């Protein structure tokens, strides 16, 4: 398989990857269906942002955002049955049950852990340690500017954390289970080892002072953009959207069985970070996963970093012992 040259890399040499927007399939059907699946993503982005911008203070709260997020997630799950991107990605009951376990894990145990050792606690400790002054002037900026800054600052950190997970072996051990998924659907973003899910959620936005409403607006942007990374829906994504935002097309490339393709499209929301740092590949892939598309079960996902880490440690120790005990030459007798 020859692959396609993208910059200095060959994409698709190990597994098929469609490179270039002009080669990606489009929604089939009449004008109404074309219209809906072209403007669906922008419509919900602007609608949810407008809601949290103008809603009264007693409604624009975190619990409301949580309920909207749940309803939106499962509405998109239903949409996957209406216009799937790939039949091979169609959800089975086994996949649904497994994915729901990870989603529940994220909303319960991981959320509780984050309250005690998450980025908010870390940021507070560092600020107190260095006695840094607050960046209070940020709260004087227009609300939407604050929201965009929060979203982009968080995603900038997520980009480098995600990129680090693909380039530093200890971090890769935590991230690898997520790359054993063999299909994309709306719950797949929650699938992975808890350590990885904790690390990828860390951010540096807490170092800056923003209004609480700005955090809700930033969350609305993330909910109505990054949620599409893992979705089995065919969209006619507008050109401006796919240029600045990460899409399911981008993320399918990242999850493909082609090694070079997986080392691209690291951002969570703003694909412009990948464009800026030379890691963006526009395209899509259907064949996903690792080890030829082997599915990893829950037990292996939980134990993988520890088991593989121990194997690597033992192998390295044996190599060091072998390298440190060369055949000793006999001293000549006097």
C-alpha positions as CSV (number, residue, x, y, z in Angstrom):
1,X,0.0,0.0,0.0
2,X,1.7,3.2,-1.2
3,X,-0.2,5.8,0.9
4,X,-0.4,9.6,0.2
5,X,2.3,12.1,1.1
6,X,1.2,14.8,3.5
7,X,4.0,17.2,4.3
8,X,7.0,15.0,5.2
9,X,4.9,11.9,6.0
10,X,3.2,9.1,4.1
11,X,-0.4,8.6,5.3
12,X,-2.2,5.4,4.6
13,X,0.7,3.1,4.0
14,X,-0.4,0.6,6.7
15,X,-4.2,0.9,6.4
16,X,-6.6,2.8,4.0
17,X,-7.0,6.5,4.8
18,X,-8.9,8.9,2.6
19,X,-6.9,12.1,2.3
20,X,-8.4,15.4,1.2
21,X,-11.9,16.8,1.7
22,X,-12.6,16.5,-2.0
23,X,-12.4,12.7,-1.7
24,X,-14.8,12.3,1.3
25,X,-18.3,11.0,0.7
26,X,-21.3,13.3,1.1
27,X,-24.8,12.9,2.4
28,X,-27.1,11.2,0.0
29,X,-30.8,12.3,-0.3
30,X,-33.1,15.1,-1.1
31,X,-32.6,18.9,-0.5
32,X,-34.2,18.8,3.0
33,X,-31.8,16.0,4.2
34,X,-28.9,17.8,2.6
35,X,-29.8,21.1,4.4
36,X,-30.3,19.4,7.8
37,X,-27.0,17.5,7.7
38,X,-25.1,20.5,6.4
39,X,-26.2,23.0,9.0
40,X,-27.0,20.7,12.0
41,X,-23.7,21.3,13.8
42,X,-23.5,25.1,13.4
43,X,-27.2,25.4,14.4
44,X,-26.8,23.7,17.7
45,X,-23.5,25.5,18.4
46,X,-25.1,28.9,18.0
47,X,-28.3,27.8,19.7
48,X,-26.7,26.5,22.9
49,X,-24.2,29.4,23.1
50,X,-27.1,31.8,22.7
51,X,-29.1,30.0,25.5
52,X,-26.3,30.3,28.0
53,X,-25.5,33.9,27.0
54,X,-29.1,35.2,27.5
55,X,-30.6,32.8,30.0
56,X,-31.5,34.1,33.5
57,X,-28.9,33.5,36.2
58,X,-31.1,30.9,38.0
59,X,-31.3,28.8,34.8
60,X,-27.8,29.3,33.4
61,X,-26.1,27.0,36.0
62,X,-23.9,23.9,35.9
63,X,-26.8,21.5,36.6
64,X,-28.7,22.9,33.5
65,X,-25.6,22.4,31.4
66,X,-25.3,18.9,32.7
67,X,-28.9,18.0,31.8
68,X,-28.6,19.6,28.3
69,X,-25.4,17.6,27.8
70,X,-27.0,14.3,28.6
71,X,-30.1,15.0,26.4
72,X,-27.9,16.2,23.5
73,X,-25.6,13.1,23.8
74,X,-28.5,10.7,23.5
75,X,-30.2,12.7,20.8
76,X,-27.1,12.3,18.8
77,X,-27.0,8.6,19.6
78,X,-30.5,8.3,18.0
79,X,-29.2,10.4,15.0
80,X,-26.6,7.8,14.3
81,X,-29.4,5.4,13.3
82,X,-30.9,7.9,10.9
83,X,-27.8,8.8,8.8
84,X,-24.8,6.6,9.7
85,X,-21.4,7.4,8.3
86,X,-20.4,3.7,8.1
87,X,-22.6,0.6,8.5
88,X,-19.5,-1.1,10.0
89,X,-19.7,1.4,12.9
90,X,-23.3,0.7,13.7
91,X,-23.9,0.3,17.4
92,X,-24.6,-3.2,18.9
93,X,-26.1,-3.9,22.3
94,X,-22.7,-5.1,23.5
95,X,-21.0,-1.9,22.4
96,X,-23.8,0.2,23.9
97,X,-23.5,-1.6,27.3
98,X,-19.7,-1.3,27.4
99,X,-19.7,2.4,26.4
100,X,-22.4,3.2,29.0
101,X,-20.2,1.8,31.7
102,X,-17.4,4.2,30.7
103,X,-19.8,7.1,30.5
104,X,-21.1,6.3,34.0
105,X,-17.5,6.0,35.3
106,X,-16.7,9.4,34.0
107,X,-19.8,11.0,35.6
108,X,-19.3,9.4,39.0
109,X,-15.9,8.1,40.2
110,X,-13.7,10.2,37.9
111,X,-15.7,13.3,38.7
112,X,-15.3,12.8,42.4
113,X,-11.5,12.2,42.1
114,X,-11.2,15.4,40.0
115,X,-12.8,17.3,42.9
116,X,-9.8,16.3,45.1
117,X,-6.8,16.1,42.8
118,X,-8.0,17.7,39.6
119,X,-6.7,20.7,37.8
120,X,-8.7,23.1,40.0
121,X,-7.0,21.8,43.2
122,X,-3.6,21.8,41.5
123,X,-4.0,25.4,40.2
124,X,-5.1,26.7,43.6
125,X,-2.1,25.0,45.3
126,X,0.4,26.5,42.8
127,X,-1.2,30.0,43.0
128,X,-0.9,29.8,46.8
129,X,2.6,28.5,46.7
130,X,3.9,31.2,44.5
131,X,1.5,33.9,45.8
132,X,0.6,34.9,42.3
133,X,-1.7,37.8,41.7
134,X,-5.0,37.1,40.0
135,X,-5.5,38.0,36.4
136,X,-8.6,39.9,37.3
137,X,-8.6,42.1,34.2
138,X,-9.8,39.1,32.2
139,X,-13.3,39.5,33.8
140,X,-13.6,42.9,32.1
141,X,-13.4,41.4,28.6
142,X,-16.6,40.8,26.6
143,X,-18.3,37.6,27.8
144,X,-17.9,35.8,24.5
145,X,-14.3,36.7,24.3
146,X,-13.8,35.2,27.8
147,X,-15.6,32.0,26.7
148,X,-13.4,31.7,23.6
149,X,-10.3,32.2,25.6
150,X,-11.3,29.5,28.1
151,X,-12.1,27.1,25.3
152,X,-8.9,27.7,23.4
153,X,-6.6,27.8,26.5
154,X,-8.0,24.4,27.7
155,X,-7.8,22.9,24.2
156,X,-4.2,24.2,23.8
157,X,-3.2,22.2,26.9
158,X,-5.2,19.2,25.8
159,X,-3.4,19.3,22.4
160,X,0.0,19.0,24.0
161,X,-1.1,16.4,26.6
162,X,-2.6,14.3,23.8
163,X,0.5,14.7,21.6
164,X,2.6,13.8,24.6
165,X,0.6,10.6,25.0
166,X,1.6,9.6,21.5
167,X,5.3,10.5,22.0
168,X,6.2,9.5,25.5
169,X,5.9,5.8,26.4
170,X,4.7,6.2,30.0
171,X,1.8,8.4,28.9
172,X,1.2,6.2,25.9
173,X,0.5,3.3,28.2
174,X,-2.5,5.2,29.7
175,X,-3.8,6.3,26.2
176,X,-3.3,3.1,24.2
177,X,-6.6,1.4,25.3
178,X,-8.6,4.3,23.8
179,X,-7.0,3.4,20.4
180,X,-8.4,-0.1,20.6
181,X,-11.9,1.1,19.8
182,X,-12.9,-0.2,16.4
183,X,-15.8,2.1,15.6
184,X,-16.9,5.7,16.5
185,X,-20.1,6.5,18.1
186,X,-21.2,9.3,20.4
187,X,-20.1,7.5,23.7
188,X,-16.7,6.4,22.5
189,X,-15.0,9.5,23.8
190,X,-15.5,8.1,27.3
191,X,-13.8,4.8,26.6
192,X,-10.4,4.4,28.0
193,X,-8.3,3.8,31.1
194,X,-9.3,6.1,34.0
195,X,-5.7,7.5,34.3
196,X,-5.8,8.7,30.7
197,X,-9.3,10.1,31.1
198,X,-8.1,12.1,34.2
199,X,-4.9,13.3,32.5
200,X,-6.7,14.4,29.3
201,X,-9.1,16.5,31.3
202,X,-6.4,18.6,33.0
203,X,-6.3,22.2,32.0
204,X,-4.5,25.5,32.8
205,X,-7.5,27.8,32.4
206,X,-7.9,28.0,36.2
207,X,-4.8,30.2,36.4
208,X,-6.8,33.0,34.9
209,X,-9.9,34.8,36.3
210,X,-13.0,34.5,34.2
211,X,-16.7,35.1,35.0
212,X,-18.7,32.0,35.9
213,X,-21.0,32.6,32.9
214,X,-18.0,32.5,30.6
215,X,-17.1,29.0,31.8
216,X,-20.7,27.9,31.0
217,X,-20.4,29.4,27.5
218,X,-17.0,27.7,27.0
219,X,-18.5,24.4,28.1
220,X,-21.3,25.0,25.6
221,X,-18.7,25.4,22.8
222,X,-17.0,22.2,23.8
223,X,-20.3,20.3,24.1
224,X,-21.5,21.3,20.7
225,X,-18.2,20.9,18.9
226,X,-15.9,18.3,20.4
227,X,-18.8,15.9,21.0
228,X,-18.8,15.2,17.2
229,X,-15.3,13.7,17.4
230,X,-16.8,10.3,18.1
231,X,-20.0,10.0,16.1
232,X,-21.3,7.7,13.4
233,X,-23.1,10.3,11.4
234,X,-22.4,11.5,7.9
235,X,-22.4,15.3,7.7
236,X,-21.8,17.7,4.8
237,X,-19.5,19.7,7.1
238,X,-19.2,23.4,6.1
239,X,-15.7,24.3,4.9
240,X,-15.3,27.0,7.6
241,X,-16.3,24.6,10.4
242,X,-13.8,21.9,9.3
243,X,-11.0,24.5,9.0
244,X,-11.2,25.7,12.6
245,X,-12.9,22.8,14.5
246,X,-12.0,19.2,14.9
247,X,-14.5,16.9,13.2
248,X,-15.3,13.2,13.2
249,X,-13.5,13.0,9.9
250,X,-10.3,14.3,11.5
251,X,-10.7,12.1,14.5
252,X,-11.4,9.0,12.4
253,X,-8.0,9.6,10.8
254,X,-6.4,9.8,14.3
255,X,-8.0,6.4,15.2
256,X,-7.2,4.6,12.0
257,X,-5.1,1.5,11.8
258,X,-2.4,3.5,9.9
259,X,0.4,4.4,12.3
260,X,1.4,7.7,10.7
261,X,-2.2,8.8,10.6
262,X,-2.7,8.3,14.3
263,X,0.1,10.8,14.9
264,X,-2.2,13.7,13.7
265,X,-5.3,15.7,14.7
266,X,-4.5,15.8,18.5
267,X,-6.8,18.7,19.4
268,X,-10.1,18.2,21.1
269,X,-12.1,21.2,19.8
270,X,-9.9,23.6,17.8
271,X,-8.2,21.8,14.8
272,X,-6.3,25.1,14.2
273,X,-3.8,24.0,16.8
274,X,-2.9,21.0,14.6
275,X,-2.8,23.3,11.5
276,X,-0.5,25.6,13.4
277,X,1.9,22.9,14.6
278,X,1.9,20.8,11.4
279,X,0.0,17.8,12.7
280,X,-3.3,18.2,10.8
281,X,-4.5,15.7,8.2
282,X,-7.8,16.4,6.5
283,X,-9.5,13.2,5.5
284,X,-11.3,10.2,7.0
285,X,-10.8,6.5,7.7
286,X,-13.2,3.6,8.3
287,X,-10.8,0.9,9.6
288,X,-10.0,1.8,13.1
289,X,-8.1,0.4,16.1
290,X,-4.9,-1.5,16.7
291,X,-3.6,-5.1,16.4
292,X,-5.7,-5.5,13.2
293,X,-8.8,-4.2,14.8
294,X,-8.8,-6.3,18.0
295,X,-11.4,-5.1,20.5
296,X,-10.1,-4.6,24.1
297,X,-12.5,-5.5,26.9
298,X,-13.1,-3.5,30.1
299,X,-10.8,-5.6,32.3
300,X,-7.9,-5.3,29.9
301,X,-8.5,-1.6,29.6
302,X,-8.3,-1.1,33.3
303,X,-5.1,-3.2,33.7
304,X,-3.2,-2.4,30.5
305,X,-0.9,0.5,31.7
306,X,0.2,-1.5,34.8
307,X,0.6,-4.8,33.0
308,X,2.4,-3.4,30.0
309,X,4.5,-1.1,32.1
310,X,5.7,-4.0,34.2
311,X,6.5,-6.0,31.1
312,X,8.5,-3.1,29.7
313,X,10.3,-2.6,33.0
314,X,11.3,-6.3,33.3
315,X,12.4,-6.4,29.7
316,X,14.6,-3.3,30.2
317,X,16.0,-4.7,33.4
318,X,17.0,-7.9,31.6
319,X,18.6,-5.9,28.8
320,X,20.6,-3.9,31.2
321,X,21.8,-7.0,33.1
322,X,22.8,-8.6,29.8
323,X,24.7,-5.5,28.7
324,X,26.4,-5.1,32.1
325,X,27.8,-8.7,32.2
326,X,30.1,-9.1,29.2
327,X,32.4,-12.1,29.0
328,X,35.3,-11.4,31.2
329,X,38.7,-12.1,29.8
330,X,41.0,-14.2,31.9
331,X,43.9,-12.3,33.5
332,X,47.3,-13.8,32.3
333,X,49.0,-15.9,34.9
334,X,52.2,-14.5,36.4
